[in-house]
Amino acid sequence: MLKISNFSKIYAGGKKAANHINLTVLAGEIHGFIGHNGAGKTTTIRAVAGVMDFEEGEILIDGRSVKKEPVACKKKLAYIPDNPDLYDYITGFQYLNYMADMFEVSAHDRSERIHRYAQLFEISDSLGNLISSYSHGMKQKTALIGALLHEPKLLILDEPFVGLDPEASFHLKKIMRELCQRGSAIFFSTHVLDVAEKLCDKISIIKNGELISSGTMEEVKGSSSLEDVFMEVVEHEQ
Ligand SMILES: Nc1ncnc2c1ncn2[C@@H]1O[C@H](COP(=O)(O)OP(=O)(O)OP(=O)(O)O)[C@@H](O)[C@H]1O
């Protein structure tokens, strides 16, 4: 579903934030992306989501190039940045209908999904209010619902659990598993290693723009904890 080949990114000013990254996420997989602050996670995620240009490499979504077929790729994916900026002066409900229109979600499906997810995330009563009145977590929940409305083939999340209350985190993990069971793929970054260890089928560790470990959870961590392996590779690998 997602194939990153030889991806490199050099920012204006010369910072090489990603260096020849190769990574594949198959349909039905939850793939966690971990690394220290400034390692290159957001850079990679933004390139995959098609919101940042890059000089070298190729990124394919369901076999189509994010560079050559950006619209076809965007139709298949949903992307939530680490700090989602929504439109302040519309209501949550208007925002969700706008997203549903963009992704051509039928009236029946949007109504059922908005209702179901809003109830799960306990924001049904706020959807009629302006987004400017929402807390950070409420904005995040609204962005999540908007991302889920068209059942994306690839869901890309940058630090999805930051700012969510424990109940919402629980529901999000369940939704992520269910989405993958229906054949979608998920690629997400996190600093919460316990969550990554429990939730992910595969894991990739990035350090200073280089992928230093990638594979199934068993391949990457063996019988150790993910935290121990992370500390070891981040401290000792080049
Ligand atoms: N727009 C930019 N211009 C120049 N350098 C940038 C830019 N964005 C990011 N960088 C640099 O690229 C490197 C990777 O940043 P990135 O945001 O991808 O890291 P990250 O792994 O997501 O970090 P964090 O866990 O702190 O969110 C960092 O050294 C950062 O300073």
PDBQT file of the ligand as one rigid body, heavy atoms in Angstrom, charges set to zero:
ROOT
HETATM    1  N1  LIG A 301      11.334  23.376   7.300  1.00  0.00    +0.000 N 
HETATM    2  C1  LIG A 301      12.515  22.984   7.737  1.00  0.00    +0.000 A 
HETATM    3  N2  LIG A 301      13.644  23.630   7.374  1.00  0.00    +0.000 NA
HETATM    4  C2  LIG A 301      14.863  23.231   7.796  1.00  0.00    +0.000 A 
HETATM    5  N3  LIG A 301      15.079  22.165   8.611  1.00  0.00    +0.000 NA
HETATM    6  C3  LIG A 301      13.980  21.479   8.992  1.00  0.00    +0.000 A 
HETATM    7  C4  LIG A 301      12.661  21.845   8.598  1.00  0.00    +0.000 A 
HETATM    8  N4  LIG A 301      11.785  20.965   9.148  1.00  0.00    +0.000 NA
HETATM    9  C5  LIG A 301      12.524  20.097   9.862  1.00  0.00    +0.000 A 
HETATM   10  N5  LIG A 301      13.836  20.408   9.773  1.00  0.00    +0.000 N 
HETATM   11  C6  LIG A 301      14.946  19.688  10.411  1.00  0.00    +0.000 C 
HETATM   12  O1  LIG A 301      14.942  18.359   9.909  1.00  0.00    +0.000 OA
HETATM   13  C7  LIG A 301      15.263  17.443  10.942  1.00  0.00    +0.000 C 
HETATM   14  C8  LIG A 301      14.134  16.419  11.063  1.00  0.00    +0.000 C 
HETATM   15  O2  LIG A 301      12.972  17.078  11.546  1.00  0.00    +0.000 OA
HETATM   16  P1  LIG A 301      11.576  16.308  11.704  1.00  0.00    +0.000 P 
HETATM   17  O3  LIG A 301      10.543  17.341  12.035  1.00  0.00    +0.000 OA
HETATM   18  O4  LIG A 301      11.347  15.463  10.523  1.00  0.00    +0.000 OA
HETATM   19  O5  LIG A 301      11.884  15.382  12.985  1.00  0.00    +0.000 OA
HETATM   20  P2  LIG A 301      10.929  14.465  13.872  1.00  0.00    +0.000 P 
HETATM   21  O6  LIG A 301      11.553  13.112  13.922  1.00  0.00    +0.000 OA
HETATM   22  O7  LIG A 301       9.532  14.549  13.391  1.00  0.00    +0.000 OA
HETATM   23  O8  LIG A 301      11.066  15.143  15.296  1.00  0.00    +0.000 OA
HETATM   24  P3  LIG A 301      10.047  15.295  16.552  1.00  0.00    +0.000 P 
HETATM   25  O9  LIG A 301       9.980  13.959  17.221  1.00  0.00    +0.000 OA
HETATM   26  O10 LIG A 301      10.717  16.315  17.414  1.00  0.00    +0.000 OA
HETATM   27  O11 LIG A 301       8.726  15.764  16.009  1.00  0.00    +0.000 OA
HETATM   28  C9  LIG A 301      15.487  18.269  12.214  1.00  0.00    +0.000 C 
HETATM   29  O12 LIG A 301      16.881  18.484  12.351  1.00  0.00    +0.000 OA
HETATM   30  C10 LIG A 301      14.786  19.567  11.912  1.00  0.00    +0.000 C 
HETATM   31  O13 LIG A 301      15.412  20.655  12.578  1.00  0.00    +0.000 OA
ENDROOT
TORSDOF 0
